[in-house]
Amino acid sequence: MKKILILSLLLFVFTKYSFAQSVGIGTTTPNPSALLEVNSTTKGFLPPRVTNVQRNAIANPANGLLVTCTDCSVPGLQQYINGSWQPLGESGGTNIGNYGTVTNPVTGKVWLDRNLGATQVATSSTDAASYGDL
């Protein structure tokens, strides 16, 4: 009876802590806030590469799901957010997702052309569609 109790206790402790640990690839001390940390200075992370048809055939994609679309209108890394696939950035750095950018000619700083969540660039100070989420 004593052996069964000790075995049960050890199994409980092992099960509890085995599910709470972070996993590290290329590191022995992954960040505790991450479930998975990939660390390398000579290689990158390669998410699944899919076509537009394959991407759209993913059943019930979770918010935040990442894939690389090879033949989409904006090829590259895409994220599923709020019911649709969104590009994470267009090549050349001229757009960020569906947002354009504006460069300050004096400072050289780059800004989005509208507030986050806005559906269009402002046409006036009373243009509600340009207010966005802020």
N, C-alpha and C positions, 0 to 999 in steps of 0.2 A: 504494500500500500504506500509506503514511504517513497519507493522508487517511482511509482506512477505519479505521485504528487510532485516530485522534483522534476520529472520529465515533462509534465504538463506545464509547470511554471517556466521551465526553459523554453519550451515551444511557444508559450505566450509571449515571452520577452523577445525571442527571435522574430516572431511574426510581427510584433508591434514595431520594432526598429528596422526591419528589412523593408517595410513599405514607406518609411519616413525619410530615407536617405536620398541624397542627390547622387546622380551618376555623372562621372567625369570621363571624358575621352581626351587624352592628352594632358590630363592633370590628375593628381592624386588628392587634391583638395578642392573639389568643385564648390562654387558659391552656394551657400545654404538656401538662398532665395530661389535658386533654379532647380528644376527637376532634372534637367540635362544641360551640362556645360561642355562645349567643344572648344578646345584650346589648341591653336597651332599658329606658328609664324611662317610656315612654308606651304600650307594647304588651306583650302576653303571648305565651306559647308555647301553641299550640293542637294537642294531639295528635289523632289520628283519632277522630271521633265515630261510634260504632256502636251498634246495638241488641244486646240480649242474644243473639239468634239469630245475628247477624253475628259477635259476639265469640266465641261458642262454635264457629263454623265456621272460625275461623282454624286452618289446618293447622300442627301442630307448633310452637306458640308458644314462643319462647325465654324462659328465665328472665329476668325484668326487663322484659319487653315491657309498654308502657303504652298504654292506650286510655281514652277517655271513654265510658262506657256510659250511654246516654240513657234506657233503660227498665228497668234492673236493679232488684232489690229495694233496693239501696243505689246510687242513681245517682251518677255522677261518675267521677273518676279511679280506674282499677283497674290492678293489676299482676299479671302471671302469675308465680307463685312456687311451686316444688316441686309442679307438677302441678295447680294450681288458680288461679283468678282470685280476687284479694283486693282488697277496697276499701281505698283509702289513707286514708280518713277519712270519717266520716259528717257530714252537714250539721248545723250547730249546735255542733259541737265536743264533743258529749257522749260520743262513742266514737272511738277510734282503731283503725281496722280492726275486728277482732272483740273488741277490749278495751274495757271501760268505764273510766271515770275516777273518782277519788276526790279531793275538794278538802279540804285541811286548813283547818278553820274559823279557825284562829289566823293562819297565815301566808298563806293564800290560794293556796298552791302546789298544782298539779294533778299527780296521780300516776296511773299505770296501776293498775287494780284487781287485777293479778296479774303474776307474772314473765313475761318474754317466753318464748314457747314453751309456757307452761302451758295446759292444756286447760280449766281451771276456776279459779274463785276459791277460795282455801283455806277448807276447812271445819274444819281443825285443823292443828297443827304437824307432824303425821305424814302429812298428805294428800299422797301422792307425785304425784298429778295436778296439784298446784299448784306443784311445784318448778320446772318449766320447763326452759330450756336452761342456767341458771346453776347 
